[in-house]
Amino acid sequence: MTITVSISDFRQNISDYLAKARAGDTIVLKDEKKNEEVAELIGKKKWDAVAFRKALHEAAGVFTAKNHPEWRTKRDVIRWVEKSRKAADRTFNVSR
């Protein structure tokens, strides 16, 4: 959850907002006089080995040669990447 708070309110309740950041919330500090956001406080995420292992097991086997024949060999992958990059190379004419 993102919480937007004035700088003065943040100063008065800094320990509460730090606890919220530790819990995973994002705290946005806003200068009310200028009506602009000046900072964002994001709590440091902790490494969760159990969640990582679970995600790895869920993703295992998703990309196989059977469901992605364009990735069968290293050369096939290179061709696929080159083709994708060429398709992404676009130019845009901007009229002024």
N, CA and C atoms as an extended XYZ file, in Angstrom:
288
Properties=species:S:1:pos:R:3:atomname:S:1:resname:S:1:resid:I:1 pbc="F F F"
N         0.843       -1.170        0.000 N   MET     1
C         0.000        0.000        0.000 CA  MET     1
C         0.892        1.237        0.000 C   MET     1
N         0.462        2.253       -0.697 N   THR     2
C         1.183        3.521       -0.744 CA  THR     2
C         0.458        4.537        0.130 C   THR     2
N         1.221        5.170        1.014 N   ILE     3
C         0.660        6.166        1.931 CA  ILE     3
C         1.327        7.502        1.628 C   ILE     3
N         0.538        8.510        1.316 N   THR     4
C         1.067        9.846        1.067 CA  THR     4
C         0.863       10.671        2.331 C   THR     4
N         1.936       11.332        2.761 N   VAL     5
C         1.890       12.052        4.030 CA  VAL     5
C         2.663       13.367        3.898 C   VAL     5
N         2.220       14.376        4.627 N   SER     6
C         2.943       15.648        4.623 CA  SER     6
C         4.249       15.483        5.394 C   SER     6
N         5.196       16.318        5.069 N   ILE     7
C         6.498       16.249        5.738 CA  ILE     7
C         6.346       16.494        7.232 C   ILE     7
N         5.508       17.456        7.609 N   SER     8
C         5.336       17.759        9.039 CA  SER     8
C         4.692       16.583        9.777 C   SER     8
N         3.709       15.941        9.165 N   ASP     9
C         3.083       14.776        9.789 CA  ASP     9
C         4.089       13.627        9.898 C   ASP     9
N         4.909       13.472        8.880 N   PHE    10
C         5.935       12.428        8.919 CA  PHE    10
C         6.904       12.671       10.085 C   PHE    10
N         7.333       13.929       10.250 N   ARG    11
C         8.256       14.267       11.344 CA  ARG    11
C         7.637       13.956       12.707 C   ARG    11
N         6.366       14.262       12.865 N   GLN    12
C         5.706       14.054       14.154 CA  GLN    12
C         5.468       12.575       14.462 C   GLN    12
N         5.364       11.746       13.422 N   ASN    13
C         5.042       10.327       13.615 CA  ASN    13
C         6.032        9.413       12.913 C   ASN    13
N         7.291        9.802       12.930 N   ILE    14
C         8.302        9.089       12.146 CA  ILE    14
C         8.387        7.601       12.500 C   ILE    14
N         8.297        7.250       13.762 N   SER    15
C         8.413        5.834       14.138 CA  SER    15
C         7.258        5.007       13.581 C   SER    15
N         6.058        5.602       13.548 N   ASP    16
C         4.899        4.897       12.977 CA  ASP    16
C         5.090        4.646       11.485 C   ASP    16
N         5.582        5.665       10.776 N   TYR    17
C         5.770        5.517        9.327 CA  TYR    17
C         6.925        4.573        9.002 C   TYR    17
N         7.965        4.566        9.831 N   LEU    18
C         9.059        3.609        9.624 CA  LEU    18
C         8.563        2.181        9.832 C   LEU    18
N         7.700        1.987       10.799 N   ALA    19
C         7.131        0.652       11.034 CA  ALA    19
C         6.291        0.214        9.833 C   ALA    19
N         5.543        1.160        9.255 N   LYS    20
C         4.736        0.836        8.081 CA  LYS    20
C         5.625        0.475        6.896 C   LYS    20
N         6.737        1.191        6.741 N   ALA    21
C         7.678        0.878        5.653 CA  ALA    21
C         8.289       -0.506        5.868 C   ALA    21
N         8.643       -0.813        7.120 N   ARG    22
C         9.183       -2.147        7.434 CA  ARG    22
C         8.178       -3.246        7.099 C   ARG    22
N         6.895       -2.935        7.249 N   ALA    23
C         5.835       -3.911        6.989 CA  ALA    23
C         5.540       -4.050        5.496 C   ALA    23
N         6.184       -3.204        4.665 N   GLY    24
C         6.015       -3.336        3.223 CA  GLY    24
C         5.293       -2.189        2.542 C   GLY    24
N         4.843       -1.218        3.306 N   ASP    25
C         4.175       -0.065        2.695 CA  ASP    25
C         5.194        0.897        2.110 C   ASP    25
N         4.750        1.695        1.144 N   THR    26
C         5.574        2.760        0.584 CA  THR    26
C         5.046        4.074        1.132 C   THR    26
N         5.938        4.885        1.684 N   ILE    27
C         5.558        6.172        2.264 CA  ILE    27
C         6.040        7.270        1.310 C   ILE    27
N         5.120        8.096        0.845 N   VAL    28
C         5.452        9.207       -0.045 CA  VAL    28
C         5.354       10.488        0.766 C   VAL    28
N         6.458       11.257        0.802 N   LEU    29
C         6.473       12.532        1.524 CA  LEU    29
C         6.098       13.646        0.557 C   LEU    29
N         5.154       14.476        0.998 N   LYS    30
C         4.649       15.527        0.125 CA  LYS    30
C         4.829       16.891        0.776 C   LYS    30
N         5.357       17.824        0.002 N   ASP    31
C         5.458       19.213        0.431 CA  ASP    31
C         4.109       19.852        0.123 C   ASP    31
N         3.317       20.087        1.155 N   GLU    32
C         1.961       20.589        0.937 CA  GLU    32
C         1.935       22.025        0.413 C   GLU    32
N         2.942       22.820        0.787 N   LYS    33
C         2.966       24.214        0.318 CA  LYS    33
C         3.170       24.283       -1.194 C   LYS    33
N         4.043       23.421       -1.707 N   LYS    34
C         4.320       23.400       -3.149 CA  LYS    34
C         3.478       22.364       -3.883 C   LYS    34
N         2.726       21.580       -3.129 N   ASN    35
C         1.889       20.520       -3.687 CA  ASN    35
C         2.684       19.581       -4.607 C   ASN    35
N         3.846       19.122       -4.077 N   GLU    36
C         4.658       18.190       -4.851 CA  GLU    36
C         5.249       17.100       -3.966 C   GLU    36
N         5.400       15.939       -4.550 N   GLU    37
C         6.020       14.828       -3.835 CA  GLU    37
C         7.522       15.033       -3.872 C   GLU    37
N         8.169       14.873       -2.710 N   VAL    38
C         9.606       15.133       -2.641 CA  VAL    38
C        10.441       13.897       -2.334 C   VAL    38
N         9.834       12.867       -1.772 N   ALA    39
C        10.609       11.672       -1.429 CA  ALA    39
C         9.681       10.475       -1.300 C   ALA    39
N        10.311        9.310       -1.395 N   GLU    40
C         9.578        8.060       -1.250 CA  GLU    40
C        10.386        7.154       -0.336 C   GLU    40
N         9.741        6.600        0.651 N   LEU    41
C        10.391        5.704        1.606 CA  LEU    41
C         9.868        4.299        1.353 C   LEU    41
N        10.780        3.407        0.960 N   ILE    42
C        10.405        2.036        0.646 CA  ILE    42
C        11.210        1.120        1.548 C   ILE    42
N        10.519        0.287        2.292 N   GLY    43
C        11.194       -0.633        3.195 CA  GLY    43
C        12.041       -1.651        2.439 C   GLY    43
N        13.144       -2.030        3.035 N   LYS    44
C        14.032       -3.012        2.417 CA  LYS    44
C        13.372       -4.387        2.471 C   LYS    44
N        13.326       -5.031        1.317 N   LYS    45
C        12.703       -6.354        1.264 CA  LYS    45
C        13.671       -7.398        1.792 C   LYS    45
N        13.125       -8.340        2.532 N   LYS    46
C        13.939       -9.406        3.095 CA  LYS    46
C        13.928      -10.596        2.161 C   LYS    46
N        15.053      -11.299        2.095 N   TRP    47
C        15.176      -12.493        1.272 CA  TRP    47
C        14.322      -13.589        1.883 C   TRP    47
N        13.460      -14.160        1.077 N   ASP    48
C        12.595      -15.238        1.532 CA  ASP    48
C        12.933      -16.485        0.732 C   ASP    48
N        13.789      -17.321        1.284 N   ALA    49
C        14.266      -18.517        0.582 CA  ALA    49
C        13.121      -19.480        0.278 C   ALA    49
N        12.163      -19.591        1.171 N   VAL    50
C        11.039      -20.509        0.972 CA  VAL    50
C        10.190      -20.041       -0.221 C   VAL    50
N         9.897      -18.750       -0.278 N   ALA    51
C         9.105      -18.207       -1.385 CA  ALA    51
C         9.862      -18.344       -2.705 C   ALA    51
N        11.182      -18.129       -2.656 N   PHE    52
C        11.994      -18.265       -3.863 CA  PHE    52
C        11.963      -19.706       -4.373 C   PHE    52
N        12.138      -20.664       -3.484 N   ARG    53
C        12.112      -22.078       -3.872 CA  ARG    53
C        10.747      -22.455       -4.445 C   ARG    53
N         9.678      -21.951       -3.834 N   LYS    54
C         8.329      -22.240       -4.320 CA  LYS    54
C         8.143      -21.680       -5.735 C   LYS    54
N         8.581      -20.445       -5.968 N   ALA    55
C         8.454      -19.826       -7.290 CA  ALA    55
C         9.269      -20.594       -8.325 C   ALA    55
N        10.449      -21.057       -7.929 N   LEU    56
C        11.289      -21.838       -8.835 CA  LEU    56
C        10.605      -23.129       -9.243 C   LEU    56
N        10.006      -23.825       -8.290 N   HIS    57
C         9.311      -25.078       -8.590 CA  HIS    57
C         8.080      -24.838       -9.472 C   HIS    57
N         7.380      -23.734       -9.237 N   GLU    58
C         6.203      -23.426      -10.046 CA  GLU    58
C         6.588      -23.081      -11.484 C   GLU    58
N         7.745      -22.450      -11.663 N   ALA    59
C         8.180      -22.040      -12.995 CA  ALA    59
C         8.894      -23.158      -13.754 C   ALA    59
N         9.335      -24.178      -13.055 N   ALA    60
C        10.077      -25.267      -13.700 CA  ALA    60
C         9.226      -25.928      -14.780 C   ALA    60
N         9.811      -26.066      -15.962 N   GLY    61
C         9.131      -26.739      -17.056 CA  GLY    61
C         8.210      -25.862      -17.883 C   GLY    61
N         8.108      -24.602      -17.543 N   VAL    62
C         7.233      -23.707      -18.291 CA  VAL    62
C         7.763      -23.500      -19.709 C   VAL    62
N         9.068      -23.293      -19.832 N   PHE    63
C         9.685      -23.103      -21.136 CA  PHE    63
C        10.397      -24.383      -21.542 C   PHE    63
N         9.811      -25.085      -22.491 N   THR    64
C        10.407      -26.325      -22.980 CA  THR    64
C        10.506      -26.257      -24.498 C   THR    64
N        11.324      -27.149      -25.060 N   ALA    65
C        11.450      -27.217      -26.518 CA  ALA    65
C        10.129      -27.617      -27.150 C   ALA    65
N         9.305      -28.333      -26.405 N   LYS    66
C         8.014      -28.775      -26.937 CA  LYS    66
C         7.062      -27.590      -27.152 C   LYS    66
N         6.973      -26.717      -26.143 N   ASN    67
C         6.046      -25.584      -26.295 CA  ASN    67
C         6.718      -24.332      -26.865 C   ASN    67
N         8.033      -24.394      -27.069 N   HIS    68
C         8.771      -23.289      -27.709 CA  HIS    68
C         9.816      -23.873      -28.655 C   HIS    68
N         9.384      -24.396      -29.795 N   PRO    69
C        10.337      -25.025      -30.712 CA  PRO    69
C        11.372      -24.052      -31.266 C   PRO    69
N        11.075      -22.754      -31.209 N   GLU    70
C        12.044      -21.764      -31.698 CA  GLU    70
C        13.264      -21.663      -30.787 C   GLU    70
N        13.249      -22.341      -29.640 N   TRP    71
C        14.355      -22.302      -28.683 CA  TRP    71
C        15.034      -23.665      -28.534 C   TRP    71
N        14.900      -24.524      -29.535 N   ARG    72
C        15.458      -25.880      -29.431 CA  ARG    72
C        16.967      -25.904      -29.254 C   ARG    72
N        17.668      -25.110      -30.050 N   THR    73
C        19.131      -25.101      -29.983 CA  THR    73
C        19.606      -23.676      -29.717 C   THR    73
N        20.882      -23.562      -29.420 N   LYS    74
C        21.460      -22.245      -29.173 CA  LYS    74
C        21.313      -21.364      -30.414 C   LYS    74
N        21.560      -21.941      -31.586 N   ARG    75
C        21.434      -21.194      -32.846 CA  ARG    75
C        19.987      -20.727      -33.065 C   ARG    75
N        19.012      -21.593      -32.724 N   ASP    76
C        17.596      -21.215      -32.847 CA  ASP    76
C        17.270      -20.029      -31.944 C   ASP    76
N        17.816      -20.036      -30.753 N   VAL    77
C        17.581      -18.932      -29.817 CA  VAL    77
C        18.164      -17.640      -30.377 C   VAL    77
N        19.381      -17.727      -30.922 N   ILE    78
C        20.033      -16.537      -31.497 CA  ILE    78
C        19.182      -15.979      -32.635 C   ILE    78
N        18.702      -16.842      -33.512 N   ARG    79
C        17.844      -16.396      -34.622 CA  ARG    79
C        16.571      -15.729      -34.095 C   ARG    79
N        15.983      -16.351      -33.080 N   TRP    80
C        14.751      -15.824      -32.506 CA  TRP    80
C        14.976      -14.428      -31.909 C   TRP    80
N        16.091      -14.260      -31.185 N   VAL    81
C        16.409      -12.956      -30.577 CA  VAL    81
C        16.644      -11.925      -31.667 C   VAL    81
N        17.426      -12.282      -32.706 N   GLU    82
C        17.701      -11.341      -33.792 CA  GLU    82
C        16.413      -10.917      -34.497 C   GLU    82
N        15.532      -11.879      -34.747 N   LYS    83
C        14.260      -11.584      -35.400 CA  LYS    83
C        13.406      -10.661      -34.526 C   LYS    83
N        13.375      -10.937      -33.229 N   SER    84
C        12.598      -10.105      -32.303 CA  SER    84
C        13.138       -8.689      -32.236 C   SER    84
N        14.465       -8.568      -32.246 N   ARG    85
C        15.072       -7.229      -32.197 CA  ARG    85
C        14.777       -6.443      -33.463 C   ARG    85
N        14.846       -7.113      -34.617 N   LYS    86
C        14.534       -6.425      -35.877 CA  LYS    86
C        13.090       -5.946      -35.880 C   LYS    86
N        12.204       -6.778      -35.376 N   ALA    87
C        10.791       -6.395      -35.320 CA  ALA    87
C        10.574       -5.211      -34.387 C   ALA    87
N        11.430       -5.086      -33.376 N   ALA    88
C        11.287       -3.994      -32.392 CA  ALA    88
C        11.948       -2.704      -32.864 C   ALA    88
N        12.821       -2.789      -33.856 N   ASP    89
C        13.486       -1.585      -34.370 CA  ASP    89
C        12.500       -0.779      -35.207 C   ASP    89
N        11.955        0.232      -34.595 N   ARG    90
C        10.983        1.067      -35.275 CA  ARG    90
C        11.400        2.512      -35.167 C   ARG    90
N        11.041        3.279      -36.148 N   THR    91
C        11.291        4.713      -36.071 CA  THR    91
C         9.950        5.426      -36.064 C   THR    91
N         9.903        6.522      -35.415 N   PHE    92
C         8.676        7.275      -35.300 CA  PHE    92
C         8.920        8.677      -35.859 C   PHE    92
N         8.076        9.085      -36.749 N   ASN    93
C         8.160       10.437      -37.307 CA  ASN    93
C         7.358       11.368      -36.414 C   ASN    93
N         8.022       12.372      -35.922 N   VAL    94
C         7.353       13.321      -35.040 CA  VAL    94
C         7.216       14.635      -35.779 C   VAL    94
N         5.996       15.058      -35.966 N   SER    95
C         5.740       16.347      -36.634 CA  SER    95
C         5.739       17.450      -35.590 C   SER    95
N         6.359       18.511      -35.942 N   ARG    96
C         6.377       19.659      -35.028 CA  ARG    96
C         5.707       20.837      -35.634 C   ARG    96
